[in-house]
């Protein structure tokens, strides 16, 4: 069980032993022959008003975690507690009310917007679906939201293709804010944007968090971005947690070999600073048949006998820093 990053902070999200397997069905009778183990037993917590950065290579299960918490996908097993209530056990009527408090910002700022709707209708659709306000009140709310995210209200009759990538992502953020949510899953919200635009969107997300006391699960593979926005960082690999720690602690003292390899790939904007790049051998294994023992042992330069036989338990090394690695246990 992941420990609270701040004992005095009120927990908004608690994820306990989350598992999400996608069955592989073959044959005329639809026989299950296996499963893609996208998420395989992870736990973490997010205090209210804080940001947890979830990082890892493509295929590690980050996006599946975010979507399963929101019940956009049904879990295989586990718990996701929102203000103490299990999201996975909620009835449809309860879940509908919960949608007001939990929203998502998608990675693709164009594919996530309906090209046939003007942006005013896109942003106001959550209000219409939940039956909030009359037409004039919804229009006022949409204009207010467009100003909040840095767009001119007179643009509300324009269509998504008339905006740049950064502007389209701002539209997606405005839509996520329409219901005054408490929790937002930001699924790689800047990875599809130019570098010059990324900083603007990141700054906007931070300003909105401070203004509305938002709680973020920030999913990304860019560690430089995660370092800037997160209070706490969780590192995933092949559906498993590798390491969790407070932001400063993880970047100053990475303990898991996988975290060390990821951080070694982050470029430093100083030609006089020399970094030793850690090159991981091979590709990430298939989640259909993950390695036994520690799932990272096939690419780990420090592996020894227990690594390929038994799954490591989480080790608390102090300062709320937790590592799933036999090397750390041995030290």
Buried (B, 14 or more C-beta within 10 A) or exposed (E): EBBBBBEEBEBBBBBBEBBBBBEEEEEEEEEEEEBBBBBBBBBBBBBBBBBBBBBBBEBBBBBBBBBBBBBEBEBBEBBBBBBEEEBBEBEEEEBEEBBBBBBBBBBBBBEBBEEEBBBBBBBBBBBEEBEBBEEEEBBEBBBEBBEBBBBEBEBBEBBBEEBEBBBBBBBBBBBBBBBEBBBBBBBBBBBBBEEEBBBBBBEBBBEBBEEBEBBBBBBBBBBEBBBBBBBBBBBBBBBBBBBBBBBEBBBEEBBBBBBBBBBBEEEEEEEEEEEEEBEBEEEBBEBEEBBEBBBBBBBBEEBEEBBBEEBBEBBEBEEBBBBBBBBBEEE
